[in-house]
Amino acid sequence: MTKQMDTLLKLEEVGQFLLSIILFTQLDYAWWVFPACLLLPDIAMLGYAVNPRVGAVAYNIFHHKLPALLVLAVGFCFQIPILSLGGIILFGHSAMDRIFGYGLKYGDDFKHTHLGWIGRKK
């Protein structure tokens, strides 16, 4: 990936992260709830305690934007604020991870992501 494309994709993720903050402000929660919950999706990394394949599946469920948007949509449509919050947190967390270069995982190694290898090149 070229540096220009990498920058363009990161700017897109920054925009999505900012959108998650804007959406959060529409809910009736104290401001500190957003940063307090922002790292909760990383609980999915516990799947790696079983093996890399289970870890990748668990991680990808919590870090893919489609489940985040589905949870948000259900929360919004049925006026269930905790689901709306959950969807916003999942969406914002996923965008934040992409900004820092953490992508969806392949089942062979935690460091193998759809954005490339984390850390040293393999």
C-alpha positions in Angstrom: 0.0 0.0 0.0 1.4 3.4 -0.9 1.9 6.0 1.8 -0.8 8.2 0.2 -3.4 5.5 0.2 -2.5 4.6 3.8 -3.0 8.2 4.8 -6.3 8.4 2.9 -7.6 5.2 4.6 -6.5 6.5 8.0 -8.3 9.8 7.4 -11.4 7.8 6.6 -11.1 5.9 9.9 -10.6 9.2 11.8 -13.8 10.4 10.2 -15.6 7.3 11.4 -14.2 7.6 14.9 -15.4 11.2 15.0 -18.8 10.0 13.8 -18.9 7.6 16.7 -18.3 10.5 19.1 -21.1 12.6 17.5 -23.5 9.6 17.7 -22.5 9.1 21.3 -23.4 12.7 22.2 -27.0 11.9 21.0 -27.4 9.4 23.8 -28.2 10.3 27.4 -25.0 9.1 29.0 -22.3 11.0 30.9 -19.3 12.0 28.7 -16.9 9.7 30.6 -18.9 6.6 29.6 -17.5 6.8 26.0 -13.8 6.6 27.0 -14.5 4.2 29.8 -16.1 1.7 27.4 -13.9 2.3 24.3 -11.5 -0.6 25.0 -14.2 -3.1 26.1 -14.3 -4.8 22.6 -10.7 -6.0 23.2 -12.2 -8.6 25.7 -12.5 -10.7 22.5 -8.8 -11.2 22.6 -9.4 -13.8 25.3 -10.2 -16.2 22.5 -6.5 -16.3 21.8 -6.2 -18.2 25.1 -7.9 -21.1 23.2 -5.9 -20.9 20.0 -5.2 -18.4 17.1 -8.2 -19.5 15.0 -10.8 -19.1 17.9 -9.1 -15.9 18.8 -9.3 -14.5 15.3 -13.0 -15.4 15.0 -13.8 -13.8 18.4 -11.7 -10.7 17.6 -13.2 -10.3 14.1 -16.8 -10.5 15.5 -16.1 -7.6 17.9 -14.0 -5.6 15.5 -15.9 -5.8 12.2 -18.1 -2.8 11.5 -21.1 -4.7 10.2 -22.0 -6.2 13.6 -21.4 -2.8 15.2 -23.8 -1.2 12.8 -26.4 -3.9 13.3 -26.3 -3.5 17.1 -26.5 0.2 16.7 -29.5 -0.1 14.2 -31.4 -2.4 16.5 -30.8 -0.1 19.5 -31.9 2.9 17.5 -34.9 1.3 15.9 -36.3 -0.2 19.1 -35.1 2.7 21.3 -32.8 0.6 23.5 -30.1 3.0 24.6 -27.7 0.3 25.9 -27.7 -1.4 22.4 -27.2 1.9 20.7 -24.2 2.6 23.1 -22.8 -0.9 22.4 -23.0 -0.4 18.6 -21.4 3.0 18.9 -18.6 1.7 21.1 -18.0 -1.3 18.7 -17.9 1.0 15.7 -15.7 3.7 17.3 -13.3 1.0 18.7 -13.0 -0.6 15.2 -12.2 2.7 13.6 -9.7 3.6 16.3 -7.9 0.2 15.8 -7.7 0.8 12.1 -6.2 4.3 12.7 -3.4 2.5 14.7 -2.9 -0.2 12.1 -4.8 -3.1 13.8 -6.9 -4.9 11.3 -9.1 -7.9 11.2 -7.2 -11.1 12.0 -6.3 -14.1 10.1 -6.5 -17.4 11.9 -2.8 -18.3 11.8 -1.3 -15.5 13.9 -2.5 -12.5 16.0 -0.1 -10.2 14.2 -1.4 -11.2 10.7 -4.2 -8.7 9.8 -6.0 -7.6 6.7 -3.8 -4.5 6.8 -0.6 -6.5 6.8 1.6 -7.8 9.6 1.8 -5.9 12.9 5.3 -5.1 13.8 8.2 -6.8 12.0 7.6 -8.0 8.4 7.3 -11.8 8.1 
